[in-house]
């Protein structure tokens, strides 16, 4: 309490000085808020996208086995593939999957026939589709004609939409259609007993790299194996690259802000005369530095708070998140995202350190330099004396 009473006059004096220069204060506030908003939006989006993808991939199979030949991907016999995979030590649960991409009313639609791999929150209260039915994502629903969905190019079939995946799962279900296995085989042109690939779960997830050679050798035909960690690394790299490009672009803006602060701190004859007058009145160099630091904090802290709050709303508020994604990814149309805010607090601390500390250091050093002189050296000289 005593400390607050001691510093209250200095804070009031700082507020008085700020009100004397409204244009300068508004410029600094707007520049810092804009810089924090741009940097924080990029880093928060990158972190949230990476964290959300990681949470989704935690539910994914450890390994995906696809059969290949000279022409690329081909279907594999489901029962034979399961039997071959079960001969490998460490494999606990091989599941043949039936999925593919077909033409839809608004573009390509990804078909799936099982709930394995779908986010758990996407399945709450949703019954598996029967023949002639489909559970679709929000993007597919918007393109469909009412509750009737027509899929396929050569083999076109109509399906009744019985449910829609929640909007919070849009990152994984935006263009997804969950259909019956018989309908999927008709659309994909697969024969009974064939599967698109084999999802393999391991007893120890950290052995996914070591077991790949044995698993590939267990099949009588060439296969391509994709590990969950590789998919995680690919998504992580994409998320980091997406955010870092925007942050690097904001470095010139930070340098420009530091130059503005330096110019204001160094000031000119008017600033020197003001500080000389304060020193003549008994102010010490430390008092003047504290005054300039208090002014910087009074302007900078609300600017940091407003910039961080605006960035959080732009990233985590679904309607705004799609616009933010379109801007950061360079024009890619993404679904109305609902990203996970895990790790956002640490990113905000990084932004405060990246923007706030250099600005505060600049104010401190420039005010220390300009206030270090004796009053007679910085007060204006009357030419008539």
N, C-alpha and C positions, 0 to 999 in steps of 0.2 A: 504493500500500500504506500509506504514511504517512497519507494522507487518510482511508482507511478506519479505521485505528487511532484517529485523532483523533475521528471521528464515532461510533465504536462505543459509547462510554459514553452519548452522547445518545440513540442508538437504543434501548439497553437501558433507559434511564430512561423513554423513551416507551412501550415495551412494558409496563413496570411500571405506568405510569399507566393504560394501556388496560385492563389486567387488574383494576384497582381499580374499574372501572365497566363490568361485563360487559353489563348491561341497555342502557346508552346505546350501547355499541359495537355490540351486536347490532342495535339499532334503526337506527343509521346504515348499517350494512352491508346490511341488508335493504332499506332505502329506496333506497339508491344502486343496488344490484343490480337491483331491480325497475324503477327508472327507466331504467337503461341497457338492460335487456332490452326494454322496451316501445319505446323510441325506436330502438334498433338494429334490432329486428325489422322495424319499419315501413320504415325507410330501406333496409335490406339487401334486403327483399322488393321494394321499388319499384325499386331499382337493378338487381337480378337479373332482374326481369321485363322491364324496359326493355332490358337488354343481351341477354337471350335472344330477345326479339322482334326486335331489330335484326339478330342473327345469322341468324334465320330469313328475315327480309325481304331480306337480302343475296342470297338465292338466288331471290327472286321476280322476275317479269317487270318491266320498267321501266314499261310501260303496259298497262292492261286496257281493251279496247274492248267495249262492250255495245250491242246494238241495242235501241232503245226505240220505243214508239209511244204512243198516247193511253192505253192500258191498262197501261203499264209495260214490263217486260222481255219481249222476244220472241227466239226463236232467230234466228241469222243463217246465211246460206248460206256454208259453210266456204270453198269454192274461190274464190268471188267476193270474200269478205272478204280472203283472203290476197292475191289479185291487186291489190285496191285499196290495201292497206297497202304493198305492195312498190313502188308508184309514188311513195312519199314518200321524199325523200332523208334518209338517216340511219337508216332502218329496215333492220335486218339479218336478223331472224329472226322473222317472224310465225307463230304456232302456234295453230290453232283448238283450243279445249278443249271437252271434253264432261264436264260435271259438274252436280250439282244436289243437292237435299235430298229424301229420301224417308222414309217411315215405317219404323221399325225395331222390334224387339221391346222395346227399352227407351226409345224416344223417337226423335227425328229423327236420321237418319244422313246424313252428307255423302258423296256418291259422287264418285269421281274415276276417270278411265280412263287416265291417263298418269302417269309418274314425274316429269314436269317440275313443279318447285315443291315437291316433297317434300324433307325434310331428307335429306342424303346418308347420315347414319348410320341412317336408317330403311330404307334399301334394301340394306344389306349382307347378301348371301347370300339375298335374297328374289327368287324368280322371278316375272315378270309373270303375273297370273292368266289362265287360259284361260276359255272359255265355261263357265258354271256354277260358277266358282270365285271366291273373294274373299280378299283380304288385308285384315285389319281392325285397328283400334286396340284397346287394352285395354278401353275402355268398352264397345265393341260386343261384344267377346268375352264379357265377363261377362254381358251380357244375352241372348246367344244360347243356344240349347238344344244343348249339346254343341258339335260341329263343324258344325252345320247352321244356316244363317242365312236367315231369311225376311224379305224386304224388299218394300216397296210397299204401296199402299192399294187402288186399283182394279186395278192389274196386279201381282199378287203372284207372286214367283218365289222359289225356294229355291236357295241357293248353299252350296257346300262351303267351309269355312274352311281354306285351305291354309297360311297363315302369319299371324303376329301381329307388328305393328310393335313395336320395342323400347320398353320403358317410359320410357327417357330422352327419347323424342320425344313424350311424352304431350301436351305443350302444343299440338302441331300435329296429332296423329293420334288423339286420344282417341276421337272420334266419327266416325272416317273409315273408309270401305270402298273399297278399290281393286278395281275389277271390270273385266270385259271390256267393250269398247265396245258390242257387240250387246246385252248384258244391260242396260247403262246406257240405251240408247235405248228398250228395252221399258219400263223402269221410269219414265223421264222423258217418254215419249210423243213422242220426237223422230223425225223421218223421216231416212232415209239422206241424207247430204250436209249435214245441219244441225249446227251447233255452238252451244254455250251462250254462248261469248264468244271473243275473240281476244286471246291474250297476245303482246305486242309487245316485242321486245328491240331496243335502240338501239346504234348504233356508239359514241356517247358518252352515258353515263348522265346526265351533268349537263345534257343538252339536253331532258330530258323535259317541262319546262314550255314551252319555246319551240316544240316540234314538235307540240303538241297541236292547234293551230288548223289546220295543214296536214293533219294526219292525219284530223281530223273532216271536213274538206272533201273528202277523197278518197273518201268512201263515198256512195252514192246514197240512203241512208236515214239518218234521225237516229240518232246514237250518243251514248253517255255514256262519257267516258274518265276512268279513275282512275289517278293516278300513284302509283308506289311510294313516293315521298317523302310523299305525303298519308297513305298508310296508316301509314308510319313515325311521322309526326307525331301521328296519332290514337292509336296505341298508346303513344307516349311521353307524351302528355298524360294518358291514362288511368292509366299507371303512376305518374307524378308526383303526380297528384291522390290516388291510392290511399294513397301513403305520407305525403303532407303532412298529410292530415286527421288521421291518428293522431299525428303529431309535434306538431301544434298542440294536440291534446287533452292531450299530455304536458307542455305548458308550465306549467300550474298545479302539477303535481307537482314540477317543478324549482323553482319559486318556494317551494313548501312545504318542500322539502329545504334550500334556502338559509336560510329562516327558522329551521329547526331548528338548522342550523349556527351561525347568528348567536346564537341563544339560548344554545347551549352555549358558544360562544366568549366571549360577554359574561359568562355565568355569574351568580353571585350572591355573597353574602358569603363562602360557602365557597371559591369559585374565587378571589376577591380575596385572601382570607387565605392561600391556598396560594401564589399568585404573589408576595404580599408576603413570605412566608417564604423563598421561593426568592431573591428580591432581597436580603433581609437576609443570606442565606448567601453572597452574592457573585455571584449570577447577574445578568447584564445583561439589558436589554430584548431585545437581539438573540438571546440564548440562549433566552429564553422563547418568542420568536416561532419560532425554529428547532425548539424542542420541540413546539409545537402543530402546526407544519407537518409534522414527522416523524410525529406521531400521525395526522394526516389522511392522509398518504401510506400509512402502514402499513394503515389501514383501507380507504382508497379504492382503492388499486391492485388488491388482490384482488377487490374488488367490481366494478370496471370489467372485469377479466379474466373473472370468472364471468359477468357480464351479457353481454359480447360473445360468449363461447363458447356460452352458451345460445341467444342470438339466431341465431348461425351455424347451430347444429344445427336450430333451428326452421325456418330458411329453406331450407337446402341438403340436409337429410336427408329423402328423399322421403316417408316415411309422415307425418312431422311437418309437411312443407310444405303438404300439403292442408289440415290443420287450421289452420295459420297463414293460408293464403289465405282460408279460410272466415271466419276472425275479422276479417282486415283488410278484405276486400271487402264486409263487411256481410251475410254469409249466402249468397253465391254458391257453389254447389257446383262446385269446379274439380277437374280430374284430379289424380292423384298426380304432382306436379310434380317435374321435375328441372331446376333452374334453373342457369344459368351463373354462376360466381362472379367473373366479370370485374369489376373496379372495387370489389370488396368491401373491399379493404385501405384505399382512400381513404375509404370510408364509415366504417370503424372509426375512422380518425383524426379524422374530423369529429365522431363521437360523443364521443370522448375530449375534444376541444376544447369541444364544446357542454355537456358535463356536468362534466368534470373541472376545467377552468379556472375557471369561475364558483365552484365549490365551494372550490377552492384559494385563490382570491382572497378569498372570504368569510372563510375561516379565517385568512388572513394579516392582513386588515384588522382583524377583531375581536380577534385576539390582540394585535396591535400597540396597539390602543386600550386594552385592559384592562391591558396590562403597562407602559404609558407612565408611570404614576404613581410617585411616590416610595414607598418601603416604609412610611413612617409614615402615608401617606394611605390605604393599602389594607390594612394589618394591622388586625385587630380591636382595639378599644380596651377596656381593662379599666376598667369603671366605678368600681371601688373605689380606683383610683389617681388 
